[in-house]
Each structure stands twice: as C-alpha cells, then as structure tokens.
Amino acid sequence: MIVLEKPLITEKLTRLQEEHQQYAFKVALKATKPQIKRAIEDRYPDVRVGRVNTMIVPSKPKGRFTKGGYVDGRSKIWKKAIVTLKEGEIDFFSEI
C-alpha cells in the first residue's frame, strides 16, 4: 500500500511550515499514524517526526451545467495528515 500520495501546498500550510515545522500530506484512507510516520522518515532520511495528526476530509456535492442538462455528483473522501517535525526540514520544490 502506498501511504504518502502527495504533499499539500497551500498558503495556510506554507505558513504552518514556516512557523511551526508542520507539513501536510494527502495519505491513503486506511493509513495509520505509525505507518505515516515510518513512510515520512523513510522518504526523507534527515527528518525526525514528532507528531502526526490525521483528518478525513468529507465528500462535497459537485455539479455542472452541460448541453445535456445538469450533471451532479460528489467528490471523493480523502485523508489528510499534518506532520510536526522534531528536527530537519522538508523541501518539496527540490523534488520536482
């Protein structure tokens, strides 16, 4: 199972990185906190994880108007992990 799907980069999360050494990732829905911690420490060897907070982001109704009429649906449920580091720093932009 792939635990870490992708890092999340927004204005709010960038502020958390600078002020509190907290980084956010989109993770697998069934991933546990110890699995997330192990995956981050394996992927970024010079980083030590202090704490992992997770949240499940609920689905939202989505819809659009098309030629055939209104099409409605829902977005997928996904899981977000906010990781607080004890030491080290992650640079997402050097990986690209």
N, C-alpha and C positions, 0 to 999 in steps of 0.2 A: 504494500500500500504506500503510495506517495503521500507523505504527511504535509509537507510545505508545497502549496500550489503556486503562490506568487506573493511578493511583498506589496503592501498597500502604501501608496504615496499620495497624501492629500495635504492641504495647508495645515489642518489641525494636527495631523500625525507628524508633520515635519516639525511643528512647534514642540510636540512631545519628545521627539528625538533630541532636539537641541537642549531643552530644559531639564528633562527627567530621564534621559537614556532609555526611552521606551520605543519599541519598534513594533509595527503591526504587520501581520501576515494573514493571507487567506489560507486556511488549512482544510484538510479533509474533514468531512462531517463527523466521522467516527474516531477521529484522532483524540487521544487523551493528553493531559498536561505533561506527564513524563515522556511520552512519545514526541511531543512538540519540542520539549527542552533538549532531548537527545538529538533530534534532527537539526536543530539550530546549532548546537555545539559541534556536530559532525560537519555541517556545511561551512561554518565559519570557525576555524580552529583557534583563533586568537581571542575568542569571546567566551565569557562565562555568564550563564543565565542565572539571575537571581529569583525571578518570579514570573509565572505565566498566568495570565487572566484570559479566559475564553468567553465568547458570547455567540449565540446562534442568532443570525440576522433573519427575521421572518420574511416570508414572501410578500410582495406588494402587488396589487392589481395593476395591470398594464393594458392599454388599448390603443387602437389607432383607427382612423378612418381610411378606408380604401375604396377602390371603384366598386367592389362588390358589397360594400356596406361596412359596418363597424365590426372589427375583429378584437375580441377581448381574450385575456389570459392572465397568467400570473408569473412573476419572476421566481427563480429557484430559491430555496432555502440554502444558506451557506453559513460557514463558521469562521469567525474572526478570532485571532489570538493576538493579544498585546503582551509583549515580552519585555520585562525590565532587566537590564544588564547590570551585573556586578562590576565587571571590568571589560574593557575592549570597546570597539566601535565597529558598526557595520556601514559600509559604503555601497549603497545599491547602484550608484551610477557607474562605478568602475567595472561592474559585472557585465554591463550591456555590450 
